């Protein structure tokens, strides 16, 4: 974009602006006002209207305005686009190096109840299987023995006053005044009826961690929390889950607020497990690395589409590679054309944003490579639906910034793996990034596209674009190397939301061993996956009279036919497809979830541990 040089007659505007820049004390007060914004807008306006002009004299004012400590960007009209004054808190480097974005200094240890002298005591109480409807939850004898009389009376009083029954997720807390006792607050959290199995318990522990962060945000002067539960002991996975959830609960994304709320940060520094549990430093390190990757994923998905473009995603990938010593390759449009990626480029051709094909490769720092894994993420940074426009009720077009959630999960996993550096596994991270837009260049319903493996696809619906980009990405992966497994992650179908809702993601696999490995990885860290069938009979609906395949089948079994379509672009490698359309976004809180990072990381580590 080139602005036409032209002198502006700004008169009083220039005098006032220069004076404000020179007078820093006045500027600090005035810079937040509407008048200041109006001055800068007038500098960039010509007499013809909202056309951008080049102004030599007030450049100092504009530079000062650009680098003000503000988390909002300033948009000024030019001939064709908006001049974007980049936000301070949304640079590529800050997205990748996000340690300052969450309280990474929280420590976790274990001790006895009698030795704990911190600020607040959190009690996780189980609901009795035979408990009556109005019966108050009782204190286990193992806990009562470790409390003094004053503490017992305070807890019993809270139980009776609140009629606390220990139902899952229920909670109560209050301030107590006990002379000579360090504990200032007592909090109760319901564990529900604890079932057998690690998966259910991990879910409960994560809810408990979220509650601890909620209390920490309310009582910000508290520095230490003691946690006692009716569990007989804590497994390492449960300890990690608790620490992760506390740190995630204290994280707040206000990058796009014009005037972020100026509130004091929570002072919590320590979580003390009041059980005889060994807490290894490696576990704490892993938890913090996992949180860092999840937050990066959440920030990428949460950011609007005019921020996270295909170019921005490629820059994030490059930053990851440089920061963690990975190899990287970014293919532009011309390079993809040489590789005959017709399906991918067909989707991208409607947008003014250039497509970027991303490939990162992690290699272990020591020892031979014994397993090779490819993780592929759908990377549609905005999905308008194309000419099959998302225009109906419930189309969620305003949320289609999250259509790159699969790529965000893969890049988040790349960050975690880059920090943990598992041995003996090579992990390739691949994403075919672009937008699906409408223009005179956009692909049409009825077009025939050819993928890089030679198969042709009739476009029945331009809103089924993700599978077209993934098709070329899957072919690229198999042509690049011989992988022990290929896994793609995508917000692929609305049918997945109808089938499993917002709590479960569906997955398909062409090999039983890989399916079991994915299920085990998801259960270990509490990400809910449900295996779906690959019904060969449904392939009939994908047959085309003009091409090899159609990009959609009928309405019935839409998520299954999408998986069957992708399977056509995998020749020999064990392959799995994970559809996270329902789990990528939390509708109640209107935030991204970071779903998929934990499962992908654990999957890679499971291969590493076997060697």
N, C-alpha and C positions, 0 to 999 in steps of 0.2 A: 504494500500500500504506500503510495507516494503522495505526499501533500504538496499542493501547488504553492510555491513561495509567493507571499503577498503581504505587504505591510498593513498593519491594522492601526486604526486611530482609536486608541483606547483612552486617551485623555486622563480624566480623573481616576479611572480604574487603575492605570499604571502607577500613578502617584500614590494612591492609597495602598495598593498591593506592595510596592517597594518599601513603603514606610512600615508596613506590618512585618515584612520579612526582616527588616533591620531591627525592629523593636521586638525582640524575642518574647519579652514578658507579655506584651499586648497580643502577640500572635498566638500564644498558648491558649488564651481565652477566646480570641476571635475565630481561630481556625475551625472550631467546631460549629460555627454558626451557619445559618442559611445564607447570609450575606456573603460570606467568604466563598461559598460554593458558586454563588451567582457571579462573583467577580471572575472566577476562573472560567466559567461557562461563557461569559461575554468575551473574554479574550479569544476564545476559540470559535466565535460566531462571526460570520460575515453579514453584510447587509442583505444578502439574498435569502437568508434563513439559517437552518441548522447545518450548514456546510462547514467542514473544518478548514481552517486557514493556518498558514505558518506565521507566527508572530515572533519577531526577534527580541524585542525589548523586554517582555515579561517572562523570559525563560527561567530566570532565577526564582521567580514566584512559583512557576509551574513545577520546577524541580523540587522545591521545598514542599509543595502540596503533594507531590507524588510520593515522597519518602516520609511523610508524616506517619507517626505510629498509630496506624488505624488498620483494622482488619477488613475494611470494606474497600472494594475497588471503586474507582471513579470512571464512569463511562461517558465519553463525549462523542457526538455524532461526527462522522466524516462522510465523504461522498458515498461510500458503499458499506462501510463496517463501523464498528465502534473502536475507538482507541481505548485500550484497556490498561489502566494504571494498576500493575500487579499488586495483589494483596501481600502484605508482609508475611502472613502465616500460611500461605498455600504455595510455597515454592516446592520444586521437586525435591530438593535436599531436605526440607523440613518434613515432607511426607515420609521419606525413607528413614531419616535420622530423627525419630520421634521420642527419644528417651525423656525429653522435657515435657512431653504431652501427658504423662501419667506418673503417679508417685512410685518410681522404680526403687526408691530407697527403703520401702517397707520390708521388715525382716520378720521371720517366723521361727519360733522356738517352742520347746515343750517344758513344762514344769508341773509341780503339784499345786492343787488349789490353795493349800495352806501357805505356800510360799509366794503366791501372787499378790502383788500390791499395786496393780495398775489402776487405770481410771474407771473402766467398766467391765462388768462380768456378764457374759452372754451365755445363757443356758439353753441348749437344744434339747427339748423334752419330747419324748415319744408319746403318741396317743395310744392308750391301752386298748387292746383288741376287744376286751369285755367292758369297756367304759360305757356308763349310762349316758343318756342324752345330756343331762344337766350336771353331770359329775365333773368336778374340777380335777385337772391333771395333778397327779401326785409326784412328789420328789423321790427319786430312787435313793435307797439306803446308802449306796456307794457315794453319793454326793453329800447326803446329810452328815455322814461321819466326818467329812472334811471341812464343814462349815462351823463357825462359832454360833453361839446362841443368837446374837444380834442379827447376823446374816440370815439365819434360818427364819427368824421372825419377819424380816423385811421381805423375803421371798414368798413366804406363806401369805403374807398380807397382800402382796401383788397378785398372787394366784387367785385369792378369794375375791378381791375387789374387781378384777377383770373377768372372772369366770373363765379362766384360761384352760382350754381342754387339749391343747397340743395338736390340733388339726394342722395339716401340712400348709406351711406358709403363713399361718397366723402368728402374730407377734404383739408384744407389749413391752414398754420400757418406761422407767421413771427414775427421777433423781432420789437418792437416799442420803440421809444425814446420820452417819454413824461415827461417833467420836473415836479417834484412834485407829480408824480403818481407812486405808487408801482408796478403796472402791467408792466411787461417787455415783455410779449408775448401775442399775440392774436391768437386763434385757432378757425377755423370754421369746423363744422361737419354736414353733411347732414343727416337729419332724414327721408328723403323720404316723400312719401304721407302716412301719418299716418292713419292706418285703425282702425276700432273699434275692441276691443278684447284685452285682456291682453297678449295673446300668442305672437301676432305680436309685441306689444310694448316691451315685455321682450327681444325679439331678437334684436330690435333696441338699447335698453339700453346696452346690452352686447357688441354690436359693438362699441358703444360710449366708454365704459370702456376699450376696447381693444385699441382704438385710444388714450385715455389718457395715457395708459401705454407706447404706442409707442413714444409719445412726451416726456414723462418722461425719457425714455431711451436715447433720443437724447439730451435733455437739462438737464443734470444730476445735475446741481446746483439748480434747481428749487425745492422749498420745499412745495409750496402750490398751489393748482389749484381750481379756482372757476368755477362751472359748471352751466350755465343757458340754459334752453331749452324752447321751445314753448309749452311744456306740462303745463296744468293748475296747476297740482300738482303731487307729487311723491307718489306712493303707497309704503308701506314697502317692498314689493317684488321687486319693481324696484330699491329701494335704495340698497337692499342686492345684487341684480344682478350687479349693477354698481361697488360696492366695491369688490365683488368677482372677476369680470373680470379685474379690475385694478391690483389686487394682482397676479392673474394668469398670466397676461401679463408681469409682472416684474420678474416672475420666469424663471430660466434658468437651464436646466439639462446638466451639463458638467462633470458628474461623470466619464465618460469613456474616457475623453480627456487625452492624455499623458502629454500635456503641456497646461492646461486651459488658456484662454485669461485673462490676468491681466488687467481688466478694472475697473474703478470706479463704485461703485453701485449708482443707482439713489437716490437722497436725498429727494424725495417726502415724506412728513410726514402727509399731511392733504388734504382732499377733502372737499370743501365747496359748498353745494347746495344752489344756489342763488334763493331760493324759500322759502315760509313760510311752511316748512315741519318739522315735529317732527321726530327726529332720536333717537330711543331708544338704550340704551347700549346693551340690549339683542339681538337686531338685528345685531349689529356689531359683537358681540360674535359668533352668529350663522354663519355669513358670514365667519369669520375666521376659524371656525371649519369645515365648508363645504369645504373651499379651502384646508385645511390641508388633508382632506380625498381624495379630487380629486387629489392632487399632489401625494399622496401615490399611488393611482391607476395608475396615469400616469407613475410614476417611475417603478412600477412593470411591466407594459406592455412594456415600452420602453427598459428595461434592456434585454440584450441578454440571450439566453437560457442556456448558460454555467454559468450564474450567478443565475438566478431565476429557480431553480430546484424544484421538489416536496418537497424535504427536506427543502429548503430555504423558500418556501411558508408556510410549517408547522411551521417553526421557527418564521415567521412573525405573524402567528396566535397566537402562544404562547405568543409572546411579547405583542400583542394587549390585550390578556386576562389578563396578569399580570399587564399591565399598567392601564387598565380600570376596573379591578375587575370583569372580566367575568369568567365563567366556560369554561373549554376546554377539548377536548378529541381528541387525535391523534391516529388513528388506523393504524397499520403496516400491512404488507402483510399477516402474519399468522392470525391476528385477523380478517381481511377481509375474509380470506378463511373459518374461522369458521362461518362467517355470510353468506356464500355461494354467495359472490359477484362475480359471474363468468364472467359477462359482463365487469365489471370494470377491474378485474384482467387479463382478456383476452387481453385487450388493453395494459395493463402495462407490460406484460410478455416479450415483445421484447426489453425492455430497461435495461441497467445496473443500471439506477437510480431506487432506490426502491420507490414504490408507497406510498403515504401518504394520508389517508382519514381524512379530517379536520372537526371538529365540535366545533364551539363556541356557547355559550349561554349567551345572555344579559338578565338580570332580573332587573326590576325597583328597585331602592334603597328603595323606600317607597311605601306603598299602595299595594293592592292586584293586581294580574295579571288578567286582564279581556279579553285580546286578545292575541293570540299566532300566530306568523308569522314565516314562514321558508323561508329564502332566500338561494337559491342554485346556485352556480356558476360553470360553466365549467372550468376545471383547467388542460388543456393539455399544459404543459410548452413548448413543442415543438412537432409539428405535421409534420412528414415526409410524411405522407400518408400511411405508412406501405408498404406492397407489392404492393398496388395500389399507387405507388410512385407519388408524386407531381413533375412531370417532364416536363409537357407541358408548352407552352408559356402562361403566365398569371397565373401560378399556385401559385406564390408568396411564394415559399418555404422559401426564405430568410427572409420573414416576419412572419413565423409561430411561432415566439416567442409570438405573440399577441393572440395565441389561448387560452390563459388563461385569456383573457380580462374579461370574465364573473366573474371568481373568484376574479380578482383584483377589479372589481366594488363592489362585495359583501364585500370584506375586507375593501375597502374604506368606504362603508356605515357603516360597523361595527365600524370603527374609529370615524366617525361623531356621530353615536348614542352613543358610549361610552363617548363622550365629552358632548353631549346635555342631555343625560339621560332622555328620555321621560318616563312619568308615565304610569302605568297600562298596558304596553305591554311587552311581552316577545318575543325576536327576536332570532331565531337560524340561524347561518350562517354555511353552509355546502358546502364542495367541495371535490370531488374525484379526487385527483391530481396524474398525472403520465405523462409519455411521450409516444408518438406513434412512435416507431422506427422499423427498420428492423434488424433482427438477426436470428440465427438458432432457437431461442426460440419464435420468433414472431408468432402471430396468422396469419392464412392464409385466403384468399378468399375461401369460401365454408365451413369453420368451423362452428360448431354449439356451441353456448355459452348459458349457463343457468343463468338467473338473480336470484337475491335473493328472488323474489316472486314465483319462480318456472317456469316462462315462458322461453321458449327457443327461440333463435334468430339465424337465418342463416345469416352468414356474407357474403353479396354479394360484399361489397366494404370495404376494411380496412381503407379507408380514411373517412368513415362515423363513426368515432370512438367516437365523442363527445356524441352522443345520447346513446351509450352503457354505458359510464361512468355515464351519467345523470340518466339512467334508475335505476341503483342500488342506486344512491343518492336519487332519488325520493321515492323508496321503503323504504330506511332507514329512511327518514323523517317521513313517515306515520307510520312506526313501532315504532318510538321513542316517539312520542307524538301525541296528537289530535290538529291539527292546524286549525285556522280560515281561513288561506290561505297559499298556497305554491306557490312561484314564482321562476322559474329558469331563469337565465340570461346566454346567451351563444353566442359565435361566431360560430354559428352552420352550416350555409349553404352559399355557394357561390351564390345559387339561390336568397338569400335575397338581395345581392348586385345588381344582375341583375334586380330584381323587384323594389327596392326602392332607389337604389343608395347609396350615402355616407352621405346624410343629415337625412334620416329617418331610424329608426329601426322598425321592424315589431313585433307585439305581438298577441298572441292568448289567449283566456280565455274560460273556460268552464262554467263561471257564469257571467251573465250580470252586477250584482252589482260590482263585482271585476273589470270587464273591465272598467266600468265608473270611478271607483276609480283610476285606473292606468292612464286613459286618463287625469283626472283632475290633478293628481300629476305631470304628464309630462308637461302639459300646464302651470302650475303655475311657473315652473322654466325653461321653454323654451327648454326642451329636446324633440325632435320631435319623436313621436311614431305614428304608423298607425296600426289600428286593421285589422287583417287578418282573413279569415274564416277558420273554422274547417269543411272541406267538408267530410262528412262521406262516400260518394261514392268513394273517393280516397283510402279508406282502402283496396280495392280490390288489389291494386298494392303492398301491404305489406304482402299479404298472401304467405306463403311458403309451399311447398310440403313435406319438410323434418322436418320443425320446426313450432312453433307457429307463428313466424313473420320473415320477412326479415328486415335487417337493412336499406335498401333503397328501394324506389319504382322506378318508371320510371323517365325519364328526366322531364316530365311535372309536374309542381307544386311541385318542390323539397322541398321548405321550408314548404309547407303545409303538405306533407307526413311526414316530420321530426317531426312536431308538433303532428301529429296524432300518430306517433310511441311513443312519450313521454307520451301521454295521456293514453296509455295502462298500464302505471306503476303507475297511480294514481287511487286509488279506490273511495274515497268519498270526499276528501277535495276539496274546491274551489282552482283551479289551474290556473296559467298563465305562459306562456312561452314567453320570450323576446329574439329575435334574433338580436344581435348587430354586426353582421359580417361587415356591411357596415360603421358603425359609430364609431368603436373602434379605427380607425387609420385615421389620417389626411395625405392623400397622398401628398398634395402640400408642406406641411412643414416637412413631414417625422417624425411626432411625434405622441404619443398617445394622445387621447382626454379626457380620464377620463369619458367617457359617461356612464350614468346609475346611478352614485352615487346620484345625486340630486333627481331623481325620486324615488329611493328606500328609501331614507331618508324621503322624503315627504310622501310616502305611509305609512311608519311606524308612522310618526307623526300624520297623519290624523286619524288613529285608536286611538292614544293617546288622541287627542283633543275631541273625541266623548264621552269619558268616564267621 
